Amino acid sequence: MSKKVINTDQAPAPIGPYNQSVLANGFLFISGQIAINPATGNIEATTIAEETEQVMKNLAAILKEASMDFSHVAKTTIFLSDMAYFATVNEVYAKYFSGDHPARETVAVKGLPKGVNVEISMIAAV
């Protein structure tokens, strides 16, 4: 198996024993991203729309570091602290994709890191 770790300072540094992403056999596995501003290391978003925008920016930075963009994304997983946020997250998320959308699931969870309301992970392919 061919495996390469891909990290960028344009997205938040991992807060545990993992990497931002791993490229393996043509697939980029991106760890769940939350609304941490990589420039400050803080969560500055005050609304679910702002949180989602920051998450998508973080994901975009990781994709870019791997010479990819959202058109390469095959699968996403969205974790929400409350399904009441679904419509707003969906609205922001949709702005980043055009044409064929990736496969996806969205699930509500009891809690997310640092008390955020949304976390998104992705799998992209070359």
SEBA-49129 format. One line per 2 residues: number of its first residue (from 1); their letters; for each residue x, y, z of C-alpha. Coordinates in pm, whole numbers, plus 50000, padded with zeros to 5 digits. Example, Ala and Ser with C-alpha at 12.3 -4.5 7.8 and 13.67 -1.06 7.14 Angstrom:
! SEBA-49129
1	AS	51230:49550:50780  51367:49894:50714
//
This chain:
! SEBA-49129
1	MS	50000:50000:50000  50116:50350:49916
3	KK	50048:50587:50209  50142:50954:50255
5	VI	50048:51188:50541  49927:51528:50422
7	NT	49904:51818:50666  49890:52195:50614
9	DQ	49924:52494:50842  49624:52643:50657
11	AP	49396:52408:50855  49390:52345:51231
13	AP	49659:52121:51372  49527:51787:51499
15	IG	49421:51792:51864  49498:51424:51917
17	PY	49707:51135:51786  49602:51163:51421
19	NQ	49683:51358:51102  49469:51601:50905
21	SV	49467:51357:50615  49626:51048:50468
23	LA	49660:50975:50097  49644:50599:50039
25	NG	49623:50427:49702  49470:50732:49533
27	FL	49219:50808:49810  49251:51104:50045
29	FI	49101:51034:50387  49042:51365:50567
31	SG	48992:51360:50942  48687:51536:51083
33	QI	48728:51911:51083  48567:52152:51326
35	AI	48540:52531:51322  48887:52612:51454
37	NP	49042:52913:51282  49393:52789:51193
39	AT	49538:53141:51219  49437:53181:51584
41	GN	49372:52826:51703  49039:52943:51840
43	IE	48675:52883:51759  48549:53226:51658
45	AT	48222:53128:51491  47909:53230:51680
47	TI	47643:53076:51455  47601:52735:51294
49	AE	47642:52897:50950  47975:53052:51056
51	ET	48089:52721:51205  48008:52539:50883
53	EQ	48187:52800:50669  48504:52760:50879
55	VM	48481:52381:50861  48449:52396:50481
57	KN	48745:52638:50458  48953:52398:50666
59	LA	48856:52108:50441  48934:52317:50130
61	AI	49283:52390:50264  49354:52020:50317
63	LK	49222:51931:49972  49440:52205:49819
65	EA	49749:52072:49999  49678:51736:49832
67	SM	49636:51910:49491  49262:51841:49500
69	DF	48939:52038:49536  48576:51964:49620
71	SH	48520:51805:49278  48742:51516:49397
73	VA	48527:51442:49704  48352:51105:49683
75	KT	48209:51077:50036  48142:51300:50334
77	TI	48017:51244:50685  47855:51528:50878
79	FL	47819:51511:51254  47576:51754:51416
81	SD	47509:51829:51781  47142:51875:51690
83	MA	46948:51780:51374  46779:52121:51399
85	YF	47098:52255:51235  47057:52030:50929
87	AT	46903:52287:50692  47156:52561:50768
89	VN	47454:52328:50744  47317:52185:50420
91	EV	47280:52536:50273  47641:52631:50346
93	YA	47777:52288:50247  47597:52297:49909
95	KY	47780:52616:49807  48107:52424:49791
97	FS	47990:52161:49541  47869:52182:49183
99	GD	47755:51910:48946  47779:51563:49091
101	HP	47758:51572:49469  47940:51318:49687
103	AR	47773:51042:49879  47698:51150:50234
105	ET	47542:51076:50567  47450:51319:50841
107	VA	47412:51204:51198  47332:51371:51527
109	VK	47573:51293:51809  47572:51357:52181
111	GL	47882:51577:52175  48163:51703:51955
113	PK	48519:51822:52032  48547:52161:52199
115	GV	48168:52189:52224  48119:52268:51853
117	NV	47797:52195:51667  47930:52053:51339
119	EI	48218:51830:51230  48273:51708:50875
121	SM	48506:51438:50741  48570:51354:50376
123	IA	48709:51094:50141  48839:51225:49808
125	AV	48984:51042:49511  49239:51134:49247
//
